[in-house]
Amino acid sequence: MNTEFKSGFAAIIGRPNVGKSTLMNHLIGQKIAITSRKPQTTRNKIQTVYTDERGQVVFLDTPGIHKAKNKLGEYMVNVAQRTFKDADVILWLVEPTNFIGAGERHIADQLRLCKLPVILVINKVDTVKKSEVAGFIDAYRNICDFAEIVPVSALRSQNLDTLLECIFKYLPYGPQFYDEDTVTDQPQRQIVAEMIREKALRTLDEEIPHGIAVTIDRMKERPQGNLVDIDATIICERDSHKGIIIGKQGVMLKKIGSAARFEIEKMLDMKVNLKLWVKVKKDWRDSDYLIKNFGYDKKEI
C-alpha cells in the first residue's frame, strides 16, 4: 500500500439549496453538477474527482435531504442517506445562521448514528459579517460532535484550501481510483441533459421546474468531428406548463436552448447543433417506471 498517497470518498450532504453542487464544482475547478436557486436541483448522486500530490478525493454530491412529497422526492432522500455508506468522511453544508431548524436537527440525528467523521462546512460566509461567524460556529457545535468546523464561501472559493486539508486528514492511505484527468464518472449524455435542465430551471417561472426532466434522444458527432448534433426533450407534467416552457412564438424554448448550447459547447469544446422538444407526461414524479425512464434508477441507490 502507498503510505504517502491518500484516497477516499467524501459525501457532501445538506438541506436543499445550501450550495452543495457549487462547492463541488469549485473544489474540482470544473462545472459538473448543475446549480440554481430552486430546490431539488440535484437528483442523482454525482461523483467527481479531485487529485493532487497528496491524494485523491472522490466527492459524492447528494440531493438535498428534505421531507419527501412524492416518489421522486423519496428517491432523492434515499440516494442522500445511502451515500453515507460509501463515504470515509462527511461534509455537512449549512447556512451561516444562529437558528438551527427542524430540518438541520433531523440531519444531525442521522449523523450521530453514522460513526463517520463529520466536517461541518458553514457556507456563504461572504454574505455575513466576519464578526458573526464565531457565533454560528458555537450554535452548531452544540448539536453534533464535529471532527472539524470550516467556514467557507463556495461561490467565491474562499477557504477551500483549508477544507481540502481537513478532508485529506480523514482519508485512509490507499491507491488512486481514477487517473489524474478524470473529473467525473457521469456519462457525457447525462451531463448534457443536466445542463439543459439547469438552463430551464434558471429561465422558467417558479411553479414549473420541479416537474421537469430532460432526456437526450440523440447525440451524434458529425464525421468531420467539429460538430455534434443533439436532440433533447424536456418533459413536464401539465399542458399549461408545456405552453410556458415553449413561450410565445417559441421564445422561451429558444432562450433555454441557446443558453444550454453555450455551456455544452464549452464542455465538449466543439460546435453543437441543439434541438429541443417539449412533451407532457402527467405526474411522472409519482411513477416508478417514468422516474426510471428519465435516468433515476432505484437499483443504483
N, C-alpha and C positions, 0 to 999 in steps of 0.2 A: 504493500500500500504506500502511496505517496504521502510522506509525512509533512510535506511543505504545502501541498495543494489541497484546498478545501472545496467540497461540493455538496450541495443540498438544496432543499426546497423551502421557499418562504411563501406562505399563504398570506395574501392581502385581504383582510376582511373589514367589514364595517357596514353601517346603515347605507341605504341608497343615497347617492349624491354627495358623499363626503370627499370625493376626489381620488378614488382607488385607481381608476384607469389613467387619470392624469399623472398620478405618482409613478405608475409602472412605465408609462411612455417616457417620462423624463429620466427615470433611472436608467433605462436602456438606450435612451437617446434616439428612439425612433417611434413613430406612431403606429401602434398595433391595435390597441383597444380603443373603441370609439368613446367619445366623450360628449355629453350635452348636459344642460341644466335639468333635463327631465329625468325623473326616477326610472328605474328599470331599464337603463341603457344597456348594461352588460347582462347577457342572458346565459352565457356558457362560461365554463371555466377556461380561461385563456392562459396558456403557458408562454412566458417569454424568458429569454436567457440573457444574463449579464455575465461576461467573462473578463477578468483581468488577471494580473500576475498572482494575486492572492488565491484565486479560485473561481468557481462558477456558481452563480445563484440562479436557480430556476424559479421565477416568480409565478405564482398561481393567482391570477386575478379572479375574484369570485363575484357573482351577483350580490347585490346588497341584501342583507338579512332583514326581512320585514315580515309582517303578518300576511300570509298568502290569501288572496281573494279568489283565485281561480287555479286551474290545473297548471297553467304556465307559471303562476306565482309559486305554487308548491314545488314545481320542478326546480325553480331558481333557488329557493331556500334549501332544498335538498342538496343541490350542487355545492352551495356555500358550506353547508355543515359537513358534508363528506370530504371536503377538501382538507379539513383538519387532519384526517387520517394520513394524508400523503406528505404532510409538512414536517420539517425539522424545527422551524420557528414560525411564529405567527406575528404578523404586523397588524395591529388593530388601529385603523384610522378613525379619528374622531374630529369633531369641530372644536374650535377654540372657545370654550364656554365653561362657566361655573355650574350651570344647570345640567344635571345628569338625569335624563328622562327614562321612561319605562323601556324604550327600545334599547338604549345603551345598557340598562341593568339586565335585560334579557340576554344580551350578548355576553356580559360579564359573568352571568351564572353559568353559561355554557363553557366559557374559557376556564373557569375554576375547575371544571371536571376533566379538562383535556390533557393536563400534565405536561404540556409543551411550554418552552419559554415564550413569553408574550412580550413583544416590544410595542408599547403604546406610542403611536405616532399622532401628535397633535398637529393637524394640517391647517393650512390657510392662516398661519400666524402673520402673514403680510397684511391681513385685514384688521388686525387689532394693535393696540399699543404694546410696545415691548414690556412695559412695566406690569402688564396684566397677565403675562404668560405664566409667571410663577404661581399665581392664584389658580389657574386652570390645572396646572400640574398637581397641586395639592388636592383639588377637588376630585381628580381621577384616582390619585394614589390610594384613596380610602376604599375603592370598590373592588380592587383586584390586586394581586401580588405580581407586579410587573418586573420583568428582567431589566428592562430599560425604559426610559421615557424620553422621546426625542421630538422636540418641536420643529416643524418644517413648513416650507411653502413649496408644494409640488409644482405649482404653476410657475413660480419664479426660480425653481431649482435651488432654493435656499436650504442649507444644512443637509443636503442629500449625501455628501461625502461621509458625514458623521453617521448617518443612518446606515450606509453600506458597511462601515466599520463595525457597527453594532451587530449587523446581520452576520457578517463573517465570523464574529466571536462565537456565535452559537451553532455554526455549521460543523459537521464532522469532517475529518480528513478523508479524502477519497478521490476516485477517478473523475475525469471530465465526462459528463454525459453527452454533450454535444460539441461539435467542432467550434472554433472561435468565431466563425462567420455566422453561426445560427443565431437568429434573434427571436424566432417563434416557431412553435410546432403547428401553427394554424395553416390549413391549406389556403393557397392563394385565392381560390374562389370564395372561401368563407370571409377572408379579409375584405375582398371587393364588395361582397354582399353587405358586410357591416359598415363599410364606408358609405354606401348608398343609403343605408338605414340612418346613419348619423346625419347625413345632409337632410334627409326627410324630417328627422326629429327637430333639427335646428330651424327648418324653414316653415314647418306647419303650425297650425293652431294647437293650443294646449290639449284639447279634448281628444285628438286623434292618435298621437304617436304610440301610446301604449299598445294599441291594437294593430300595429303594422309589423309585417315580417318582409324579408326580401329574399327571393330565390334567384339564382343565376341559372338561366335556361341554356345559355350557350356562351362559351368563352374560347375563342379560337384565334390563334396568331396567323396573320397572313404569311404566305410562303416567303416573301422578302424579309420578314422578321422585323419590320419597322412599324407595324400597326396591329392592334388586336381588336377584334370585334366582340363586343359583349352585349348580350340580350338579357335583360333582367326584368322581373315582375315584382311590383310592390303589392303585397297582399293586405287588404284592410277588411274590417268586419261589417261595414254598412255601405249601402249605396250612396247615402249622403256623404260619407267620408270619401268615397271614390271621386265624387264631384269636386270636393275641396282639394284633394291631392292633385287632380288634373288642373284645376283652376280655370278661369275664363280664358277661352281660346288656348288652353294648354299651357298658360303662362307659369303656373306653379310647378308643373312637372318639368318644364324646360329649366327652371331655376334649380330644382333639385339635381337634374341631370348634369347641368354644366358645372355645378359646384362639386359633384361627385367625380365627374370626369377629370377635373383639375387634380384632385387628390390621387386618383387611381394612376394617372399618367406619371405623377411624381414618384409613386411607389414602384411602378413597373418600368419606369424610365423608357417609355415609348408612347407613341400616339395611341389614343383609344377612340374607337367609334362605339359610343354607348347608346343603346336604345332601351327605353323604359316603357313598360306597360303597367296598368293597374287592374287588379282583379279583386272581387269581393268573395270572401269565404266567411260566412256568418259564424260568429262565436268560435273561431278557430282556436282561441286560447283555452277553451274548455274541452277540446277534442284531443285525446291521446294520439290518434292517428295523424291529425294535421300538425300537432306540435312536433311529432317525429319527422313528418314530411318536410318541415321547414328547418330541419337541421338540429333540433334539440332532442337528442336520443337518450331516453331514460336508462338504457343499458350502460351508458358511459358514465353514469353518476353513482 
